Amino acid sequence: MPATFSLQVPAGDDRPRQVCDTCGFINYVNPKIVAGVVISDDDGRILLCRRAIEPRHGFWTIPAGFMEERETTAAGAAREAWEEARAKVQIDGLLAIYEVPRISQVHFMYRGTLAEPGFEPGPESLEVAWFAYADIPWDDIAFPTGIWALRDWKKVEGQAQFMPFSNPPDVEHLTHPRAR
């Protein structure tokens, strides 16, 4: 017999949760964690991937995606660089933590460089290319947090140490990736 769930406020909790009517199991639904990396080279160019999947098919992005279980955020960022750009990266620091409560996500963005030469599109990318900062296709960047990470990367370019960034002010009004 399949389990049935109902919306209940479990004992000791303060909000409704999906609770199994048979065994009392509480199905907690928590935010998703995204990990990504702004990959740069010695010339200050940024490696971007053009998405081959939805959402935002055909738009450019930094390598980033959902964490896997039993993975650190830095390892997740490095894995995403491999999956999307077939790039092996050296992570050199946490660039930012962005909160996106409207879609229940937290984004950990790192800064890194290629650990080995070479890259090519992975299965989630149409193409991968270096861009000088001035030539980044800003109107075609897929997600707001990618824009924020690129702008925050520029603020600390060449700095060995810095405090990680957080959301820009007034992001609750953000409705479109190019709005900021």
Secondary structure, DSSP 8 states (H G I E B T S, - for coil): ----EEEE--TT-SS-EEEETTT--EE----EEEEEEEEB-TTSEEEEEEESSSSSTT-EE-SEEE--TT--HHHHHHHHHHHHH---EEEEEEEEEEEEGGGTEEEEEEEEEESSS-----TTEEEEEEEEGGG--GGGBS-HHHHHHHHHHHHTTT-S----B---TTGGG--SGGG-
